[in-house]
Amino acid sequence: MSLIESDDLREKFSKYRKDFLTLNLPAIENHIIRRTKFRIHYEPSSILSYFIESTVLRSVGWVPGLFGALLRNLIYQPLFAKMELLAFIEAGVEIKSAGSIELEKQALIHRGVYLNGWHKNSRICLKERAYLDRNVTITVHENGYIEIGKLTYIGPSTCIAGPGPVRIGSYCLISSGCGIYGNNHVFDDPTILIREQGFTNKGITIEDDCWLGTGVKVLDGVTIGKGSVIGAGAVVTKDIPAYSVAVGVPARVISKRGVKGSSLEK
């Protein structure tokens, strides 16, 4: 951190301290609202809407079993952008900004999943019978869009984030511990904090019928073509053609599905 940035931080905290010591109530209220929004990790349309949503979600979010899932399907519907019949949410799922989330019929969300819609102008969309296994994290930021296709399985502890857009097609298999990140930080200037240099977001597309092995990482700007297989631990940094088998860091195509004896390197 540069001396200028250190001075800026000291000045900012000095102002906070002065406001509290002098009982500057409008400034104190503004500080509290800003910190509350930071703590809850998204920007609700109002603090009141946040407390209404959190109260409703917590009131039945703990109820176990099939009865709990049916109860949540009934009570959660007014909170969500869309929640169709028999969208199944297990107990212990954490949801923020439900008004930015769409669940089509029979979408299945297991215990420990974290869904954060972040901003009201963003969307997380789970298509029909999409399946999120335990501890999946999906976070979308301002103007972002994340879509999980029909009958697509997302394995345990996978993280999907962006503004994106991130589109995962239908009938895909995403194994445990994968990371799909629809943005990239700018870091060209060493005199400025990386977090203050902004980011780029080109988006990610994973087409239908793809299989990503355990621990695969997919970086921003990538398209993985239909029917492709990505080997465990690979880092995908560039487009993968349809029906390819790719492995390694960075991922490279080693063969084509359906072609006997194929051995390609790129």
C-alpha positions as CSV (number, residue, x, y, z in Angstrom):
1,M,0.0,0.0,0.0
2,S,1.3,3.4,-0.9
3,L,1.8,6.3,1.6
4,I,-1.0,8.2,-0.1
5,E,-3.4,5.3,0.4
6,S,-2.3,4.9,4.0
7,D,-3.0,8.6,4.6
8,D,-6.4,8.3,2.9
9,L,-7.4,5.4,5.2
10,R,-6.2,7.3,8.3
11,E,-8.2,10.3,7.3
12,K,-11.3,8.2,6.7
13,F,-11.1,6.5,10.1
14,S,-10.4,9.8,11.7
15,K,-13.7,11.2,10.2
16,Y,-15.6,8.1,11.5
17,R,-14.2,8.7,15.0
18,K,-15.0,12.4,14.9
19,D,-18.6,11.7,13.8
20,F,-19.2,9.3,16.7
21,L,-17.6,11.5,19.3
22,T,-19.6,14.6,18.2
23,L,-22.8,12.6,17.9
24,N,-23.3,13.6,14.3
25,L,-26.5,11.5,14.0
26,P,-27.0,11.7,10.1
27,A,-23.4,10.7,9.6
28,I,-23.6,7.9,12.2
29,E,-26.8,6.6,10.5
30,N,-25.1,6.6,7.2
31,H,-22.1,4.7,8.6
32,I,-24.3,2.1,10.2
33,I,-26.3,1.5,7.0
34,R,-23.1,1.2,5.0
35,R,-21.6,-1.3,7.5
36,T,-24.9,-3.3,7.6
37,K,-25.0,-3.6,3.9
38,F,-21.3,-4.8,3.9
39,R,-22.0,-7.3,6.7
40,I,-25.0,-8.9,4.9
41,H,-23.0,-9.0,1.6
42,Y,-25.5,-7.5,-0.7
43,E,-27.4,-4.3,-1.4
44,P,-31.1,-4.8,-0.5
45,S,-33.6,-2.3,-1.8
46,S,-34.1,-1.3,1.8
47,I,-33.0,-2.4,5.2
48,L,-36.7,-3.2,6.0
49,S,-36.9,-5.5,3.0
50,Y,-33.8,-7.3,4.2
51,F,-35.2,-7.9,7.6
52,I,-38.6,-9.1,6.2
53,E,-36.8,-11.5,3.9
54,S,-34.4,-12.8,6.5
55,T,-37.2,-13.3,9.0
56,V,-39.3,-15.3,6.6
57,L,-36.4,-17.4,5.4
58,R,-35.2,-18.2,8.9
59,S,-38.7,-18.9,10.2
60,V,-39.0,-22.1,8.2
61,G,-35.4,-22.6,6.8
62,W,-34.6,-25.0,9.6
63,V,-37.6,-27.4,9.2
64,P,-36.3,-30.8,8.2
65,G,-37.5,-33.4,5.7
66,L,-40.1,-33.5,3.0
67,F,-42.6,-31.5,5.1
68,G,-40.0,-28.7,5.5
69,A,-39.3,-28.6,1.7
70,L,-43.0,-28.4,0.9
71,L,-43.5,-25.7,3.5
72,R,-40.7,-23.7,2.0
73,N,-42.0,-24.1,-1.5
74,L,-45.3,-22.5,-0.3
75,I,-44.0,-19.8,2.0
76,Y,-40.9,-18.7,0.0
77,Q,-42.8,-18.1,-3.3
78,P,-43.6,-14.4,-2.7
79,L,-40.0,-13.7,-1.9
80,F,-38.4,-15.2,-5.1
81,A,-38.4,-13.8,-8.6
82,K,-39.8,-17.2,-9.6
83,M,-40.4,-20.4,-7.7
84,E,-42.2,-23.1,-9.5
85,L,-44.0,-26.2,-8.2
86,L,-41.9,-28.6,-6.2
87,A,-38.7,-26.6,-6.3
88,F,-37.1,-28.5,-3.4
89,I,-35.0,-26.6,-0.9
90,E,-33.5,-28.7,2.0
91,A,-33.1,-27.3,5.5
92,G,-29.9,-25.3,6.1
93,V,-29.7,-23.5,2.8
94,E,-28.6,-19.9,3.0
95,I,-30.3,-17.4,0.7
96,K,-29.7,-13.7,0.2
97,S,-31.7,-11.4,-2.1
98,A,-34.3,-14.1,-3.0
99,G,-35.9,-11.5,-5.3
100,S,-33.0,-12.1,-7.7
101,I,-33.4,-15.9,-7.8
102,E,-35.5,-18.0,-10.1
103,L,-36.2,-21.7,-9.4
104,E,-38.0,-23.8,-12.1
105,K,-40.0,-26.9,-11.2
106,Q,-38.2,-29.7,-9.3
107,A,-34.9,-27.7,-9.0
108,L,-33.1,-29.4,-6.0
109,I,-31.0,-27.5,-3.5
110,H,-29.1,-29.5,-0.8
111,R,-28.2,-28.5,2.7
112,G,-25.3,-26.1,3.0
113,V,-25.8,-24.3,-0.3
114,Y,-25.2,-20.6,-0.4
115,L,-27.1,-18.4,-2.9
116,N,-26.5,-14.7,-3.0
117,G,-28.4,-12.7,-5.6
118,W,-26.5,-9.6,-4.6
119,H,-28.4,-6.9,-6.5
120,K,-32.0,-6.7,-7.6
121,N,-30.9,-6.1,-11.2
122,S,-29.1,-9.4,-11.3
123,R,-30.3,-13.0,-11.7
124,I,-29.5,-16.5,-10.6
125,C,-31.7,-19.0,-12.6
126,L,-31.9,-22.7,-11.9
127,K,-33.7,-24.5,-14.8
128,E,-36.0,-27.5,-14.4
129,R,-34.5,-30.3,-12.2
130,A,-31.1,-28.5,-11.8
131,Y,-29.3,-30.1,-8.8
132,L,-27.0,-28.2,-6.4
133,D,-25.2,-30.7,-4.1
134,R,-24.0,-29.8,-0.6
135,N,-22.0,-26.6,0.1
136,V,-22.3,-25.2,-3.5
137,T,-21.8,-21.4,-3.5
138,I,-23.3,-19.2,-6.2
139,T,-22.8,-15.4,-6.0
140,V,-23.8,-12.9,-8.6
141,H,-22.9,-9.2,-8.6
142,E,-24.3,-6.1,-10.1
143,N,-25.9,-6.6,-13.6
144,G,-24.8,-10.2,-13.4
145,Y,-26.5,-13.4,-14.6
146,I,-25.8,-17.0,-13.7
147,E,-27.9,-19.8,-15.2
148,I,-27.8,-23.6,-14.4
149,G,-29.4,-25.6,-17.2
150,K,-32.0,-28.4,-17.1
151,L,-31.0,-31.6,-15.4
152,T,-27.5,-30.2,-14.7
153,Y,-25.7,-31.5,-11.6
154,I,-23.3,-29.2,-9.6
155,G,-21.1,-31.2,-7.3
156,P,-20.3,-30.5,-3.6
157,S,-18.2,-27.4,-2.7
158,T,-18.2,-26.0,-6.2
159,C,-18.1,-22.2,-6.5
160,I,-19.8,-20.2,-9.3
161,A,-19.4,-16.5,-9.3
162,G,-19.3,-13.4,-11.4
163,P,-21.1,-10.8,-12.7
164,G,-20.7,-13.1,-15.7
165,P,-22.8,-13.9,-17.5
166,V,-22.2,-17.5,-16.6
167,R,-24.3,-20.0,-18.6
168,I,-24.1,-23.7,-17.9
169,G,-26.1,-25.8,-20.3
170,S,-28.4,-28.7,-19.8
171,Y,-27.4,-32.3,-18.9
172,C,-24.0,-31.2,-17.6
173,L,-22.0,-32.9,-14.8
174,I,-19.9,-30.5,-12.8
175,S,-17.9,-32.5,-10.2
176,S,-16.9,-31.5,-6.7
177,G,-14.6,-28.6,-5.9
178,C,-14.8,-26.8,-9.2
179,G,-14.5,-23.1,-9.6
180,I,-16.2,-21.1,-12.4
181,Y,-15.4,-17.4,-12.2
182,G,-17.1,-15.0,-14.7
183,N,-14.8,-12.1,-13.9
184,N,-11.1,-11.2,-13.6
185,H,-9.3,-8.6,-11.5
186,V,-7.3,-5.8,-13.1
187,F,-3.8,-5.7,-11.5
188,D,-1.6,-3.7,-14.0
189,D,-0.7,-0.8,-11.6
190,P,1.5,-2.0,-8.6
191,T,1.0,1.4,-6.9
192,I,-2.8,0.9,-6.5
193,L,-4.5,-1.8,-4.4
194,I,-5.7,-4.6,-6.7
195,R,-9.2,-4.4,-5.2
196,E,-9.4,-0.8,-6.3
197,Q,-8.4,-1.4,-10.0
198,G,-11.7,-2.8,-11.1
199,F,-12.3,-6.0,-13.0
200,T,-13.3,-7.3,-16.4
201,N,-16.1,-9.7,-17.1
202,K,-16.4,-11.4,-20.5
203,G,-18.6,-14.2,-19.3
204,I,-18.4,-18.0,-19.4
205,T,-20.4,-20.5,-21.4
206,I,-20.4,-24.3,-20.8
207,E,-22.6,-25.9,-23.4
208,D,-24.9,-28.9,-23.1
209,D,-23.7,-32.4,-22.0
210,C,-20.3,-31.4,-20.7
211,W,-18.4,-33.2,-17.8
212,L,-16.0,-31.3,-15.7
213,G,-13.8,-33.5,-13.4
214,T,-13.0,-32.8,-9.8
215,G,-11.3,-29.5,-9.1
216,V,-11.6,-28.0,-12.6
217,K,-11.2,-24.2,-12.7
218,V,-12.8,-22.2,-15.6
219,L,-11.6,-18.7,-16.1
220,D,-13.4,-15.7,-17.5
221,G,-14.0,-15.4,-21.2
222,V,-14.0,-19.1,-21.9
223,T,-16.5,-21.2,-23.9
224,I,-16.5,-25.0,-23.4
225,G,-18.1,-26.6,-26.4
226,K,-21.0,-29.1,-26.3
227,G,-20.2,-32.7,-25.2
228,S,-16.7,-31.8,-23.9
229,V,-14.8,-33.6,-21.1
230,I,-12.4,-31.6,-18.9
231,G,-10.0,-33.8,-16.8
232,A,-9.7,-33.4,-13.0
233,G,-7.6,-30.5,-11.8
234,A,-7.5,-28.7,-15.2
235,V,-7.4,-24.9,-15.5
236,V,-9.4,-23.8,-18.6
237,T,-8.0,-20.5,-19.9
238,K,-9.2,-20.6,-23.5
239,D,-12.1,-22.0,-25.6
240,I,-12.5,-25.8,-25.9
241,P,-14.1,-27.0,-29.1
242,A,-17.2,-29.3,-29.0
243,Y,-16.7,-33.0,-28.1
244,S,-13.1,-32.4,-27.0
245,V,-11.2,-34.1,-24.1
246,A,-8.9,-31.6,-22.4
247,V,-6.5,-31.9,-19.5
248,G,-3.7,-30.0,-17.7
249,V,-2.7,-26.6,-16.5
250,P,-3.5,-24.7,-18.7
251,A,-6.0,-27.2,-20.2
252,R,-5.2,-28.5,-23.7
253,V,-7.1,-30.7,-26.0
254,I,-5.7,-34.3,-26.2
255,S,-8.4,-36.1,-28.1
256,K,-11.9,-35.8,-29.7
257,R,-14.8,-37.9,-28.5
258,G,-16.0,-40.4,-31.0
259,V,-12.8,-40.5,-33.0
260,K,-10.8,-43.7,-32.4
261,G,-7.1,-43.3,-31.9
262,S,-7.5,-39.5,-31.8
263,S,-4.6,-37.8,-30.1
264,L,-4.6,-34.0,-30.6
265,E,-2.5,-31.4,-28.8
266,K,-3.2,-27.7,-28.8
